[in-house]
Amino acid sequence: QVQLVESGGGLVQAGGSLRLSCVASGRTFSSYAMGWFRQLPGKEREFVAAIGWSIGITVYADSVKGRFTISRDDAKNAVYLQMHSLKPEDTAVYYCAAGRYLVPGWFSDYRRYDDWGQGTQVTVSS
């Protein structure tokens, strides 16, 4: 089990950028695939991006391809989501998630992840 703490959310105008960070506790971080999901009130959690635990395979939702980049730094137990060209429809609470030895075919399924952060609010104004 890992504990996850997100940061970096905030209010930004459409077209702007934000960088989300997620720091994990524990010594086995490198064995976890890491994902970012987002959620609006009353809506199901939506996959955004994920990065693998071995060779760093990345997967993105179609809605964010070319605008968002996920990366990880295992030495710092951290995963990042760099967001550019933000749109009002990107507004949501963003969650970091960890899935031990998760394979890429399961990256977009939130039920496959073991641990979650508390979330950070991203608001994009038009």
C-alpha positions as CSV (number, residue, x, y, z in Angstrom):
1,Q,0.0,0.0,0.0
2,V,1.1,3.5,-0.7
3,Q,-0.2,6.9,0.5
4,L,-0.6,9.5,-2.3
5,V,-0.7,13.3,-1.9
6,E,-1.6,15.5,-4.9
7,S,-0.8,19.1,-5.3
8,G,-0.7,21.8,-8.0
9,G,-4.4,22.3,-8.8
10,G,-5.9,25.7,-9.1
11,L,-7.8,28.2,-11.2
12,V,-6.5,29.0,-14.7
13,Q,-7.9,30.6,-17.8
14,A,-8.6,28.7,-20.9
15,G,-5.4,28.1,-22.9
16,G,-3.3,28.2,-19.8
17,S,-1.2,25.5,-18.2
18,L,-0.9,23.7,-14.8
19,R,1.4,21.0,-13.5
20,L,0.0,18.5,-11.0
21,S,2.2,16.5,-8.7
22,C,1.6,13.4,-6.8
23,V,4.1,12.1,-4.1
24,A,3.9,8.6,-2.8
25,S,5.1,7.1,0.4
26,G,6.7,3.7,0.6
27,R,9.7,2.0,-0.9
28,T,8.1,0.0,-3.7
29,F,6.9,3.0,-5.8
30,S,8.8,1.8,-8.8
31,S,6.6,-1.4,-9.0
32,Y,3.4,0.7,-9.3
33,A,1.8,1.9,-12.5
34,M,0.6,5.4,-11.8
35,G,-2.6,7.0,-13.2
36,W,-4.4,10.3,-13.2
37,F,-8.2,10.4,-13.2
38,R,-10.7,13.2,-12.9
39,Q,-14.2,13.4,-11.7
40,L,-17.1,15.8,-11.7
41,P,-19.9,15.7,-9.0
42,G,-22.3,13.0,-9.8
43,K,-20.2,11.6,-12.7
44,E,-18.1,8.5,-13.0
45,R,-14.4,8.8,-12.5
46,E,-12.7,9.5,-15.9
47,F,-9.4,8.2,-17.1
48,V,-6.9,10.9,-18.0
49,A,-3.4,9.3,-18.3
50,A,-1.2,6.6,-16.9
51,I,2.4,5.5,-16.9
52,G,3.8,2.0,-16.5
53,W,5.9,0.7,-13.7
54,S,8.7,-0.8,-15.8
55,I,9.6,0.8,-19.1
56,G,7.4,3.8,-18.6
57,I,4.7,3.0,-21.2
58,T,2.3,6.0,-21.3
59,V,-1.4,5.9,-22.2
60,Y,-3.7,8.9,-22.6
61,A,-7.4,9.6,-23.0
62,D,-8.2,10.8,-26.5
63,S,-9.5,14.1,-24.9
64,V,-6.1,15.0,-23.6
65,K,-3.7,13.6,-26.2
66,G,-1.3,16.2,-27.4
67,R,-2.1,18.6,-24.5
68,F,-1.2,16.6,-21.3
69,T,2.0,14.7,-20.5
70,I,2.4,12.2,-17.7
71,S,5.9,11.5,-16.3
72,R,7.4,9.9,-13.2
73,D,10.5,10.3,-11.1
74,D,11.0,7.1,-9.1
75,A,13.9,8.6,-7.2
76,K,11.5,11.1,-5.7
77,N,8.5,8.8,-5.6
78,A,6.6,11.2,-7.7
79,V,4.4,11.3,-10.8
80,Y,3.4,14.5,-12.7
81,L,0.8,15.6,-15.0
82,Q,1.7,18.6,-17.2
83,M,-1.4,20.2,-18.7
84,H,-1.3,22.6,-21.5
85,S,-4.0,24.3,-23.6
86,L,-6.5,23.8,-20.9
87,K,-10.2,23.9,-21.7
88,P,-13.2,24.6,-19.5
89,E,-14.2,21.0,-20.0
90,D,-11.0,20.0,-18.2
91,T,-12.5,21.3,-15.0
92,A,-12.7,18.6,-12.4
93,V,-11.1,17.1,-9.3
94,Y,-8.0,15.3,-10.4
95,Y,-6.9,12.1,-8.6
96,C,-3.7,10.3,-8.6
97,A,-3.8,6.5,-8.4
98,A,-1.4,3.6,-7.9
99,G,-1.7,0.1,-9.2
100,R,0.9,-2.5,-8.4
101,Y,2.2,-4.3,-11.4
102,L,-0.7,-3.0,-13.4
103,V,-0.5,-3.9,-17.1
104,P,-1.2,-1.3,-19.8
105,G,-4.4,-3.0,-20.9
106,W,-5.9,-2.1,-17.6
107,F,-4.6,1.5,-17.2
108,S,-7.9,3.2,-18.0
109,D,-10.0,1.1,-15.6
110,Y,-10.1,2.9,-12.3
111,R,-11.3,-0.3,-10.5
112,R,-7.8,-1.9,-11.2
113,Y,-6.0,0.7,-9.0
114,D,-5.1,-0.1,-5.4
115,D,-4.5,3.3,-3.8
116,W,-5.8,6.8,-4.3
117,G,-5.0,10.3,-3.3
118,Q,-7.4,12.9,-1.9
119,G,-7.7,14.8,-5.1
120,T,-6.9,18.3,-6.2
121,Q,-9.3,20.8,-7.9
122,V,-8.6,22.1,-11.3
123,T,-10.8,24.9,-12.6
124,V,-10.5,26.3,-16.1
125,S,-12.4,29.5,-16.7
126,S,-13.6,30.5,-20.2
